[in-house]
Amino acid sequence: MLLLLSGVLSILQGIAGIAKDRLFGVPRYYEYRFDLTSWGWIHLVVGVALVIVGVGVLRAMSWGRAAGVTTASISLVTQFMFIPYYPLWSISVMALDLIILWGLARIAIT
């Protein structure tokens, strides 16, 4: 369920970025500075992938856990790179992604 939640949050973040919402600040000097629309598309694609994988994990598909770890890791990295634009949201979603990674790794070990 957390994968689905993280996916929905990333989709909403992506839609806000694509719509050029004034919610996000634009840092002046940042290594990973992209156009806000580009960030929107990145988050939208990652969010859709998270939702698809979340459904796979809920259905206990054989590829679910590995894909869940991979997509949650990608989401974690993209949120980390997005911190200067909207720190509280990014850190919250990063925490959620870490919980997802811990949960999927814990299931894989036991």
mmCIF file of the C-alpha atoms, coordinates in Angstrom:
data_MODEL
# 
_entry.id   MODEL 
# 
loop_
_atom_site.group_PDB 
_atom_site.id 
_atom_site.type_symbol 
_atom_site.label_atom_id 
_atom_site.label_alt_id 
_atom_site.label_comp_id 
_atom_site.label_asym_id 
_atom_site.label_entity_id 
_atom_site.label_seq_id 
_atom_site.pdbx_PDB_ins_code 
_atom_site.Cartn_x 
_atom_site.Cartn_y 
_atom_site.Cartn_z 
_atom_site.occupancy 
_atom_site.B_iso_or_equiv 
_atom_site.pdbx_formal_charge 
_atom_site.auth_seq_id 
_atom_site.auth_comp_id 
_atom_site.auth_asym_id 
_atom_site.auth_atom_id 
_atom_site.pdbx_PDB_model_num 
ATOM 1   C CA . MET A 1 1   ? 0.000  0.000   0.000   1.00 0.00 ? 1   MET A CA 1 
ATOM 2   C CA . LEU A 1 2   ? 2.890  2.368   0.709   1.00 0.00 ? 2   LEU A CA 1 
ATOM 3   C CA . LEU A 1 3   ? 4.177  1.921   -2.838  1.00 0.00 ? 3   LEU A CA 1 
ATOM 4   C CA . LEU A 1 4   ? 0.783  3.019   -4.115  1.00 0.00 ? 4   LEU A CA 1 
ATOM 5   C CA . LEU A 1 5   ? 0.777  5.998   -1.760  1.00 0.00 ? 5   LEU A CA 1 
ATOM 6   C CA . SER A 1 6   ? 4.267  7.048   -2.829  1.00 0.00 ? 6   SER A CA 1 
ATOM 7   C CA . GLY A 1 7   ? 3.227  6.647   -6.455  1.00 0.00 ? 7   GLY A CA 1 
ATOM 8   C CA . VAL A 1 8   ? 0.144  8.811   -6.060  1.00 0.00 ? 8   VAL A CA 1 
ATOM 9   C CA . LEU A 1 9   ? 2.172  11.492  -4.265  1.00 0.00 ? 9   LEU A CA 1 
ATOM 10  C CA . SER A 1 10  ? 4.774  11.468  -7.052  1.00 0.00 ? 10  SER A CA 1 
ATOM 11  C CA . ILE A 1 11  ? 2.053  11.675  -9.692  1.00 0.00 ? 11  ILE A CA 1 
ATOM 12  C CA . LEU A 1 12  ? 0.536  14.697  -7.945  1.00 0.00 ? 12  LEU A CA 1 
ATOM 13  C CA . GLN A 1 13  ? 3.979  16.277  -7.663  1.00 0.00 ? 13  GLN A CA 1 
ATOM 14  C CA . GLY A 1 14  ? 4.562  15.624  -11.356 1.00 0.00 ? 14  GLY A CA 1 
ATOM 15  C CA . ILE A 1 15  ? 1.245  17.152  -12.382 1.00 0.00 ? 15  ILE A CA 1 
ATOM 16  C CA . ALA A 1 16  ? 2.012  20.246  -10.319 1.00 0.00 ? 16  ALA A CA 1 
ATOM 17  C CA . GLY A 1 17  ? 5.403  20.555  -11.995 1.00 0.00 ? 17  GLY A CA 1 
ATOM 18  C CA . ILE A 1 18  ? 4.008  20.087  -15.497 1.00 0.00 ? 18  ILE A CA 1 
ATOM 19  C CA . ALA A 1 19  ? 1.265  22.644  -14.843 1.00 0.00 ? 19  ALA A CA 1 
ATOM 20  C CA . LYS A 1 20  ? 3.983  25.166  -13.898 1.00 0.00 ? 20  LYS A CA 1 
ATOM 21  C CA . ASP A 1 21  ? 2.460  25.710  -10.514 1.00 0.00 ? 21  ASP A CA 1 
ATOM 22  C CA . ARG A 1 22  ? 3.995  28.487  -8.443  1.00 0.00 ? 22  ARG A CA 1 
ATOM 23  C CA . LEU A 1 23  ? 4.193  26.109  -5.505  1.00 0.00 ? 23  LEU A CA 1 
ATOM 24  C CA . PHE A 1 24  ? 7.809  25.210  -6.236  1.00 0.00 ? 24  PHE A CA 1 
ATOM 25  C CA . GLY A 1 25  ? 10.740 27.551  -5.739  1.00 0.00 ? 25  GLY A CA 1 
ATOM 26  C CA . VAL A 1 26  ? 13.541 27.623  -8.287  1.00 0.00 ? 26  VAL A CA 1 
ATOM 27  C CA . PRO A 1 27  ? 17.057 27.579  -6.839  1.00 0.00 ? 27  PRO A CA 1 
ATOM 28  C CA . ARG A 1 28  ? 19.641 29.803  -8.493  1.00 0.00 ? 28  ARG A CA 1 
ATOM 29  C CA . TYR A 1 29  ? 22.683 27.586  -8.275  1.00 0.00 ? 29  TYR A CA 1 
ATOM 30  C CA . TYR A 1 30  ? 22.132 23.862  -8.165  1.00 0.00 ? 30  TYR A CA 1 
ATOM 31  C CA . GLU A 1 31  ? 23.922 21.047  -9.963  1.00 0.00 ? 31  GLU A CA 1 
ATOM 32  C CA . TYR A 1 32  ? 20.757 19.133  -10.838 1.00 0.00 ? 32  TYR A CA 1 
ATOM 33  C CA . ARG A 1 33  ? 18.776 22.139  -11.948 1.00 0.00 ? 33  ARG A CA 1 
ATOM 34  C CA . PHE A 1 34  ? 16.291 21.162  -14.635 1.00 0.00 ? 34  PHE A CA 1 
ATOM 35  C CA . ASP A 1 35  ? 13.311 22.966  -16.009 1.00 0.00 ? 35  ASP A CA 1 
ATOM 36  C CA . LEU A 1 36  ? 10.346 22.524  -13.679 1.00 0.00 ? 36  LEU A CA 1 
ATOM 37  C CA . THR A 1 37  ? 8.396  20.855  -16.484 1.00 0.00 ? 37  THR A CA 1 
ATOM 38  C CA . SER A 1 38  ? 11.188 18.285  -16.856 1.00 0.00 ? 38  SER A CA 1 
ATOM 39  C CA . TRP A 1 39  ? 11.026 17.550  -13.146 1.00 0.00 ? 39  TRP A CA 1 
ATOM 40  C CA . GLY A 1 40  ? 7.268  17.207  -13.484 1.00 0.00 ? 40  GLY A CA 1 
ATOM 41  C CA . TRP A 1 41  ? 7.612  14.571  -16.195 1.00 0.00 ? 41  TRP A CA 1 
ATOM 42  C CA . ILE A 1 42  ? 10.294 12.734  -14.213 1.00 0.00 ? 42  ILE A CA 1 
ATOM 43  C CA . HIS A 1 43  ? 8.063  12.561  -11.138 1.00 0.00 ? 43  HIS A CA 1 
ATOM 44  C CA . LEU A 1 44  ? 5.037  11.591  -13.207 1.00 0.00 ? 44  LEU A CA 1 
ATOM 45  C CA . VAL A 1 45  ? 6.871  8.665   -14.836 1.00 0.00 ? 45  VAL A CA 1 
ATOM 46  C CA . VAL A 1 46  ? 8.337  7.505   -11.522 1.00 0.00 ? 46  VAL A CA 1 
ATOM 47  C CA . GLY A 1 47  ? 4.900  7.811   -9.887  1.00 0.00 ? 47  GLY A CA 1 
ATOM 48  C CA . VAL A 1 48  ? 3.201  5.708   -12.559 1.00 0.00 ? 48  VAL A CA 1 
ATOM 49  C CA . ALA A 1 49  ? 5.957  3.091   -12.204 1.00 0.00 ? 49  ALA A CA 1 
ATOM 50  C CA . LEU A 1 50  ? 5.457  3.052   -8.426  1.00 0.00 ? 50  LEU A CA 1 
ATOM 51  C CA . VAL A 1 51  ? 1.710  2.520   -8.806  1.00 0.00 ? 51  VAL A CA 1 
ATOM 52  C CA . ILE A 1 52  ? 2.207  -0.331  -11.300 1.00 0.00 ? 52  ILE A CA 1 
ATOM 53  C CA . VAL A 1 53  ? 4.790  -2.010  -9.082  1.00 0.00 ? 53  VAL A CA 1 
ATOM 54  C CA . GLY A 1 54  ? 2.609  -1.455  -6.018  1.00 0.00 ? 54  GLY A CA 1 
ATOM 55  C CA . VAL A 1 55  ? -0.214 -3.347  -7.697  1.00 0.00 ? 55  VAL A CA 1 
ATOM 56  C CA . GLY A 1 56  ? 2.273  -6.100  -8.563  1.00 0.00 ? 56  GLY A CA 1 
ATOM 57  C CA . VAL A 1 57  ? 3.426  -6.367  -4.960  1.00 0.00 ? 57  VAL A CA 1 
ATOM 58  C CA . LEU A 1 58  ? -0.168 -6.483  -3.686  1.00 0.00 ? 58  LEU A CA 1 
ATOM 59  C CA . ARG A 1 59  ? -0.932 -9.279  -6.127  1.00 0.00 ? 59  ARG A CA 1 
ATOM 60  C CA . ALA A 1 60  ? 2.213  -11.144 -4.933  1.00 0.00 ? 60  ALA A CA 1 
ATOM 61  C CA . MET A 1 61  ? 3.727  -11.220 -8.409  1.00 0.00 ? 61  MET A CA 1 
ATOM 62  C CA . SER A 1 62  ? 7.156  -12.851 -8.633  1.00 0.00 ? 62  SER A CA 1 
ATOM 63  C CA . TRP A 1 63  ? 8.778  -9.666  -9.941  1.00 0.00 ? 63  TRP A CA 1 
ATOM 64  C CA . GLY A 1 64  ? 7.079  -7.435  -7.377  1.00 0.00 ? 64  GLY A CA 1 
ATOM 65  C CA . ARG A 1 65  ? 9.654  -7.222  -4.619  1.00 0.00 ? 65  ARG A CA 1 
ATOM 66  C CA . ALA A 1 66  ? 12.668 -6.681  -6.872  1.00 0.00 ? 66  ALA A CA 1 
ATOM 67  C CA . ALA A 1 67  ? 10.809 -4.097  -8.936  1.00 0.00 ? 67  ALA A CA 1 
ATOM 68  C CA . GLY A 1 68  ? 9.561  -2.469  -5.724  1.00 0.00 ? 68  GLY A CA 1 
ATOM 69  C CA . VAL A 1 69  ? 13.066 -2.084  -4.359  1.00 0.00 ? 69  VAL A CA 1 
ATOM 70  C CA . THR A 1 70  ? 14.261 -0.701  -7.696  1.00 0.00 ? 70  THR A CA 1 
ATOM 71  C CA . THR A 1 71  ? 11.467 1.821   -8.178  1.00 0.00 ? 71  THR A CA 1 
ATOM 72  C CA . ALA A 1 72  ? 11.504 2.936   -4.539  1.00 0.00 ? 72  ALA A CA 1 
ATOM 73  C CA . SER A 1 73  ? 15.270 3.493   -4.860  1.00 0.00 ? 73  SER A CA 1 
ATOM 74  C CA . ILE A 1 74  ? 14.787 5.534   -8.023  1.00 0.00 ? 74  ILE A CA 1 
ATOM 75  C CA . SER A 1 75  ? 12.058 7.544   -6.299  1.00 0.00 ? 75  SER A CA 1 
ATOM 76  C CA . LEU A 1 76  ? 14.354 8.134   -3.322  1.00 0.00 ? 76  LEU A CA 1 
ATOM 77  C CA . VAL A 1 77  ? 17.129 9.469   -5.562  1.00 0.00 ? 77  VAL A CA 1 
ATOM 78  C CA . THR A 1 78  ? 14.813 11.715  -7.580  1.00 0.00 ? 78  THR A CA 1 
ATOM 79  C CA . GLN A 1 79  ? 13.284 13.136  -4.409  1.00 0.00 ? 79  GLN A CA 1 
ATOM 80  C CA . PHE A 1 80  ? 16.765 13.774  -3.023  1.00 0.00 ? 80  PHE A CA 1 
ATOM 81  C CA . MET A 1 81  ? 17.669 15.682  -6.185  1.00 0.00 ? 81  MET A CA 1 
ATOM 82  C CA . PHE A 1 82  ? 14.418 17.660  -5.908  1.00 0.00 ? 82  PHE A CA 1 
ATOM 83  C CA . ILE A 1 83  ? 15.026 18.866  -2.309  1.00 0.00 ? 83  ILE A CA 1 
ATOM 84  C CA . PRO A 1 84  ? 15.968 22.489  -3.219  1.00 0.00 ? 84  PRO A CA 1 
ATOM 85  C CA . TYR A 1 85  ? 12.669 22.949  -5.074  1.00 0.00 ? 85  TYR A CA 1 
ATOM 86  C CA . TYR A 1 86  ? 10.308 21.794  -2.307  1.00 0.00 ? 86  TYR A CA 1 
ATOM 87  C CA . PRO A 1 87  ? 12.174 20.499  0.759   1.00 0.00 ? 87  PRO A CA 1 
ATOM 88  C CA . LEU A 1 88  ? 9.365  19.411  3.104   1.00 0.00 ? 88  LEU A CA 1 
ATOM 89  C CA . TRP A 1 89  ? 7.533  17.418  0.455   1.00 0.00 ? 89  TRP A CA 1 
ATOM 90  C CA . SER A 1 90  ? 10.722 15.781  -0.815  1.00 0.00 ? 90  SER A CA 1 
ATOM 91  C CA . ILE A 1 91  ? 11.931 14.804  2.639   1.00 0.00 ? 91  ILE A CA 1 
ATOM 92  C CA . SER A 1 92  ? 8.510  13.378  3.510   1.00 0.00 ? 92  SER A CA 1 
ATOM 93  C CA . VAL A 1 93  ? 8.392  11.251  0.372   1.00 0.00 ? 93  VAL A CA 1 
ATOM 94  C CA . MET A 1 94  ? 12.026 10.211  0.943   1.00 0.00 ? 94  MET A CA 1 
ATOM 95  C CA . ALA A 1 95  ? 11.070 8.967   4.413   1.00 0.00 ? 95  ALA A CA 1 
ATOM 96  C CA . LEU A 1 96  ? 8.169  7.047   2.892   1.00 0.00 ? 96  LEU A CA 1 
ATOM 97  C CA . ASP A 1 97  ? 10.500 5.524   0.285   1.00 0.00 ? 97  ASP A CA 1 
ATOM 98  C CA . LEU A 1 98  ? 12.925 4.459   3.017   1.00 0.00 ? 98  LEU A CA 1 
ATOM 99  C CA . ILE A 1 99  ? 10.093 2.733   4.887   1.00 0.00 ? 99  ILE A CA 1 
ATOM 100 C CA . ILE A 1 100 ? 9.130  0.976   1.640   1.00 0.00 ? 100 ILE A CA 1 
ATOM 101 C CA . LEU A 1 101 ? 12.711 -0.168  1.076   1.00 0.00 ? 101 LEU A CA 1 
ATOM 102 C CA . TRP A 1 102 ? 12.984 -1.422  4.647   1.00 0.00 ? 102 TRP A CA 1 
ATOM 103 C CA . GLY A 1 103 ? 9.694  -3.290  4.376   1.00 0.00 ? 103 GLY A CA 1 
ATOM 104 C CA . LEU A 1 104 ? 10.502 -4.937  1.063   1.00 0.00 ? 104 LEU A CA 1 
ATOM 105 C CA . ALA A 1 105 ? 13.978 -5.904  2.224   1.00 0.00 ? 105 ALA A CA 1 
ATOM 106 C CA . ARG A 1 106 ? 12.560 -7.311  5.443   1.00 0.00 ? 106 ARG A CA 1 
ATOM 107 C CA . ILE A 1 107 ? 10.067 -9.424  3.503   1.00 0.00 ? 107 ILE A CA 1 
ATOM 108 C CA . ALA A 1 108 ? 12.826 -10.691 1.203   1.00 0.00 ? 108 ALA A CA 1 
ATOM 109 C CA . ILE A 1 109 ? 15.006 -11.783 4.132   1.00 0.00 ? 109 ILE A CA 1 
ATOM 110 C CA . THR A 1 110 ? 12.329 -13.682 6.051   1.00 0.00 ? 110 THR A CA 1 
# 
